[in-house]
Amino acid sequence: MQTFLLLAQSLDVISINVWHILVSLVNLVLLFLVIKKFLFKPVKKLFAEREKQLADKYKQADDAVEKAAADRLAWEEKLSTANDRADEIISNATVVAKKRAEEIVSTADSQAEIIISQAKHEAKLEKEKAMSEFKNEVVEVSTALTEKMLGREVNKSDHDRLIDEFIAGLGEDK
Protein backbone atom coordinates (compact mmCIF):
# COMPACT_ATOMS: atom_id res chain seq x y z
CA MET A 1 0.00 0.00 0.00
CA GLN A 2 2.72 2.22 0.52
CA THR A 3 3.63 1.77 -3.05
CA PHE A 4 0.15 2.73 -4.01
CA LEU A 5 0.30 5.88 -1.93
CA LEU A 6 3.51 6.83 -3.48
CA LEU A 7 2.04 6.25 -6.87
CA ALA A 8 -1.01 8.35 -6.02
CA GLN A 9 1.15 11.16 -4.69
CA SER A 10 3.27 11.11 -7.79
CA LEU A 11 0.12 11.34 -9.91
CA ASP A 12 -0.84 14.53 -8.09
CA VAL A 13 2.44 15.94 -9.15
CA ILE A 14 1.86 14.81 -12.73
CA SER A 15 -1.72 15.88 -12.83
CA ILE A 16 -3.01 18.03 -15.64
CA ASN A 17 -4.33 21.41 -14.70
CA VAL A 18 -6.26 23.00 -17.56
CA TRP A 19 -6.03 26.51 -16.10
CA HIS A 20 -2.29 26.29 -15.97
CA ILE A 21 -2.20 25.16 -19.56
CA LEU A 22 -4.49 27.99 -20.69
CA VAL A 23 -2.49 30.61 -18.80
CA SER A 24 0.72 29.21 -20.24
CA LEU A 25 -0.76 29.30 -23.74
CA VAL A 26 -1.96 32.88 -23.28
CA ASN A 27 1.48 33.84 -21.95
CA LEU A 28 3.06 32.13 -24.94
CA VAL A 29 0.78 33.96 -27.41
CA LEU A 30 1.37 37.30 -25.67
CA LEU A 31 5.11 36.67 -25.65
CA PHE A 32 4.96 35.76 -29.36
CA LEU A 33 3.02 38.95 -30.20
CA VAL A 34 5.38 41.14 -28.18
CA ILE A 35 8.43 39.52 -29.74
CA LYS A 36 6.86 39.83 -33.19
CA LYS A 37 6.04 43.51 -32.65
CA PHE A 38 9.31 44.60 -31.07
CA LEU A 39 11.88 42.10 -32.30
CA PHE A 40 10.71 40.29 -35.43
CA LYS A 41 9.90 43.39 -37.55
CA PRO A 42 13.13 45.26 -36.63
CA VAL A 43 15.21 42.13 -37.17
CA LYS A 44 13.41 41.48 -40.46
CA LYS A 45 14.00 45.12 -41.44
CA LEU A 46 17.70 44.79 -40.46
CA PHE A 47 18.00 41.62 -42.57
CA ALA A 48 16.29 43.38 -45.51
CA GLU A 49 18.70 46.33 -45.25
CA ARG A 50 21.67 43.98 -44.99
CA GLU A 51 20.42 42.02 -47.99
CA LYS A 52 20.01 45.28 -49.94
CA GLN A 53 23.55 46.35 -49.00
CA LEU A 54 24.91 42.98 -50.12
CA ALA A 55 22.95 43.23 -53.39
CA ASP A 56 24.40 46.74 -53.93
CA LYS A 57 27.91 45.47 -53.20
CA TYR A 58 27.44 42.59 -55.66
CA LYS A 59 26.08 45.02 -58.27
CA GLN A 60 29.05 47.34 -57.72
CA ALA A 61 31.44 44.39 -58.00
CA ASP A 62 29.74 43.24 -61.23
CA ASP A 63 29.88 46.79 -62.59
CA ALA A 64 33.57 47.01 -61.67
CA VAL A 65 34.26 43.67 -63.39
CA GLU A 66 32.41 44.84 -66.52
CA LYS A 67 34.25 48.17 -66.48
CA ALA A 68 37.58 46.39 -66.03
CA ALA A 69 36.78 44.10 -68.95
CA ALA A 70 35.80 47.09 -71.10
CA ASP A 71 38.96 48.95 -70.06
CA ARG A 72 41.06 45.87 -70.82
CA LEU A 73 39.53 45.61 -74.29
CA ALA A 74 40.10 49.33 -74.86
CA TRP A 75 43.74 49.03 -73.77
CA GLU A 76 44.27 45.97 -75.92
CA GLU A 77 42.84 47.88 -78.87
CA LYS A 78 45.03 50.88 -78.09
CA LEU A 79 48.05 48.61 -77.72
CA SER A 80 47.28 46.95 -81.03
CA THR A 81 46.82 50.36 -82.64
CA ALA A 82 50.06 51.56 -81.04
CA ASN A 83 51.91 48.47 -82.30
CA ASP A 84 50.51 49.02 -85.80
CA ARG A 85 51.47 52.69 -85.63
CA ALA A 86 54.97 51.79 -84.42
CA ASP A 87 55.35 49.32 -87.29
CA GLU A 88 54.16 52.01 -89.71
CA ILE A 89 56.60 54.56 -88.27
CA ILE A 90 59.47 52.07 -88.49
CA SER A 91 58.49 51.20 -92.07
CA ASN A 92 58.31 54.89 -93.02
CA ALA A 93 61.62 55.59 -91.30
CA THR A 94 63.20 52.69 -93.17
CA VAL A 95 61.88 54.00 -96.49
CA VAL A 96 63.08 57.52 -95.69
CA ALA A 97 66.48 56.18 -94.60
CA LYS A 98 66.81 54.18 -97.83
CA LYS A 99 65.87 57.22 -99.91
CA ARG A 100 68.33 59.35 -97.96
CA ALA A 101 71.04 56.71 -98.42
CA GLU A 102 70.33 56.62 -102.15
CA GLU A 103 70.49 60.42 -102.29
CA ILE A 104 73.78 60.41 -100.39
CA VAL A 105 75.22 57.74 -102.69
CA SER A 106 73.94 59.60 -105.76
CA THR A 107 75.41 62.87 -104.48
CA ALA A 108 78.70 61.15 -103.69
CA ASP A 109 78.75 59.54 -107.15
CA SER A 110 78.07 62.86 -108.87
CA GLN A 111 80.70 64.59 -106.74
CA ALA A 112 83.13 61.78 -107.50
CA GLU A 113 82.40 62.17 -111.21
CA ILE A 114 82.95 65.93 -110.93
CA ILE A 115 86.21 65.38 -109.04
CA ILE A 116 87.35 62.79 -111.59
CA SER A 117 86.48 65.04 -114.53
CA GLN A 118 88.26 67.95 -112.82
CA ALA A 119 91.26 65.72 -112.17
CA LYS A 120 91.25 64.58 -115.83
CA HIS A 121 90.95 68.18 -116.96
CA GLU A 122 93.77 69.25 -114.63
CA ALA A 123 95.87 66.31 -115.82
CA LYS A 124 95.19 67.30 -119.41
CA LEU A 125 96.15 70.91 -118.62
CA GLU A 126 99.28 69.72 -116.82
CA LYS A 127 100.11 67.48 -119.76
CA GLU A 128 99.60 70.34 -122.18
CA LYS A 129 101.68 72.59 -119.93
CA ALA A 130 104.42 69.96 -119.70
CA MET A 131 104.30 69.46 -123.47
CA SER A 132 104.55 73.20 -123.99
CA GLU A 133 107.50 73.41 -121.60
CA PHE A 134 109.03 70.39 -123.25
CA LYS A 135 108.61 72.00 -126.68
CA ASN A 136 110.21 75.18 -125.42
CA GLU A 137 113.16 73.23 -124.02
CA VAL A 138 113.44 71.22 -127.24
CA VAL A 139 113.35 74.42 -129.23
CA GLU A 140 116.10 75.90 -127.10
CA VAL A 141 118.21 72.74 -127.24
CA SER A 142 117.64 72.27 -130.96
CA THR A 143 118.47 75.89 -131.63
CA ALA A 144 121.68 75.57 -129.66
CA LEU A 145 122.60 72.31 -131.43
CA THR A 146 121.73 73.64 -134.83
CA GLU A 147 123.83 76.71 -134.26
CA LYS A 148 126.76 74.58 -133.20
CA MET A 149 126.32 72.16 -136.04
CA LEU A 150 125.95 74.76 -138.67
CA GLY A 151 128.38 77.08 -137.11
CA ARG A 152 126.21 79.96 -137.91
CA GLU A 153 123.13 81.60 -136.61
CA VAL A 154 119.80 80.17 -137.73
CA ASN A 155 117.26 82.57 -139.13
CA LYS A 156 113.61 82.58 -138.18
CA SER A 157 112.27 80.57 -141.13
CA ASP A 158 114.96 77.87 -140.77
CA HIS A 159 114.33 77.73 -137.11
CA ASP A 160 110.55 77.27 -137.51
CA ARG A 161 111.05 74.58 -140.16
CA LEU A 162 113.46 72.61 -137.94
CA ILE A 163 111.16 72.83 -134.96
CA ASP A 164 108.17 71.63 -136.97
CA GLU A 165 110.14 68.69 -138.33
CA PHE A 166 111.39 67.77 -134.87
CA ILE A 167 107.91 67.98 -133.32
CA ALA A 168 106.45 65.93 -136.17
CA GLY A 169 109.11 63.34 -135.46
CA LEU A 170 108.16 63.28 -131.80
CA GLY A 171 104.48 62.67 -132.60
CA GLU A 172 105.42 59.69 -134.80
CA ASP A 173 107.56 58.07 -132.03
CA LYS A 174 104.58 57.97 -129.72
SVG drawing of the C-alpha trace seen along z (x, -y; Angstrom):
<svg xmlns="http://www.w3.org/2000/svg" viewBox="-9 -85 140 87">
<polyline fill="none" stroke="black" stroke-width="0.4" points="0.0,0.0 2.7,-2.2 3.6,-1.8 0.2,-2.7 0.3,-5.9 3.5,-6.8 2.0,-6.3 -1.0,-8.3 1.1,-11.2 3.3,-11.1 0.1,-11.3 -0.8,-14.5 2.4,-15.9 1.9,-14.8 -1.7,-15.9 -3.0,-18.0 -4.3,-21.4 -6.3,-23.0 -6.0,-26.5 -2.3,-26.3 -2.2,-25.2 -4.5,-28.0 -2.5,-30.6 0.7,-29.2 -0.8,-29.3 -2.0,-32.9 1.5,-33.8 3.1,-32.1 0.8,-34.0 1.4,-37.3 5.1,-36.7 5.0,-35.8 3.0,-38.9 5.4,-41.1 8.4,-39.5 6.9,-39.8 6.0,-43.5 9.3,-44.6 11.9,-42.1 10.7,-40.3 9.9,-43.4 13.1,-45.3 15.2,-42.1 13.4,-41.5 14.0,-45.1 17.7,-44.8 18.0,-41.6 16.3,-43.4 18.7,-46.3 21.7,-44.0 20.4,-42.0 20.0,-45.3 23.6,-46.3 24.9,-43.0 23.0,-43.2 24.4,-46.7 27.9,-45.5 27.4,-42.6 26.1,-45.0 29.1,-47.3 31.4,-44.4 29.7,-43.2 29.9,-46.8 33.6,-47.0 34.3,-43.7 32.4,-44.8 34.2,-48.2 37.6,-46.4 36.8,-44.1 35.8,-47.1 39.0,-48.9 41.1,-45.9 39.5,-45.6 40.1,-49.3 43.7,-49.0 44.3,-46.0 42.8,-47.9 45.0,-50.9 48.1,-48.6 47.3,-47.0 46.8,-50.4 50.1,-51.6 51.9,-48.5 50.5,-49.0 51.5,-52.7 55.0,-51.8 55.4,-49.3 54.2,-52.0 56.6,-54.6 59.5,-52.1 58.5,-51.2 58.3,-54.9 61.6,-55.6 63.2,-52.7 61.9,-54.0 63.1,-57.5 66.5,-56.2 66.8,-54.2 65.9,-57.2 68.3,-59.3 71.0,-56.7 70.3,-56.6 70.5,-60.4 73.8,-60.4 75.2,-57.7 73.9,-59.6 75.4,-62.9 78.7,-61.1 78.7,-59.5 78.1,-62.9 80.7,-64.6 83.1,-61.8 82.4,-62.2 82.9,-65.9 86.2,-65.4 87.3,-62.8 86.5,-65.0 88.3,-68.0 91.3,-65.7 91.3,-64.6 91.0,-68.2 93.8,-69.2 95.9,-66.3 95.2,-67.3 96.1,-70.9 99.3,-69.7 100.1,-67.5 99.6,-70.3 101.7,-72.6 104.4,-70.0 104.3,-69.5 104.6,-73.2 107.5,-73.4 109.0,-70.4 108.6,-72.0 110.2,-75.2 113.2,-73.2 113.4,-71.2 113.3,-74.4 116.1,-75.9 118.2,-72.7 117.6,-72.3 118.5,-75.9 121.7,-75.6 122.6,-72.3 121.7,-73.6 123.8,-76.7 126.8,-74.6 126.3,-72.2 126.0,-74.8 128.4,-77.1 126.2,-80.0 123.1,-81.6 119.8,-80.2 117.3,-82.6 113.6,-82.6 112.3,-80.6 115.0,-77.9 114.3,-77.7 110.5,-77.3 111.1,-74.6 113.5,-72.6 111.2,-72.8 108.2,-71.6 110.1,-68.7 111.4,-67.8 107.9,-68.0 106.5,-65.9 109.1,-63.3 108.2,-63.3 104.5,-62.7 105.4,-59.7 107.6,-58.1 104.6,-58.0"/>
</svg>
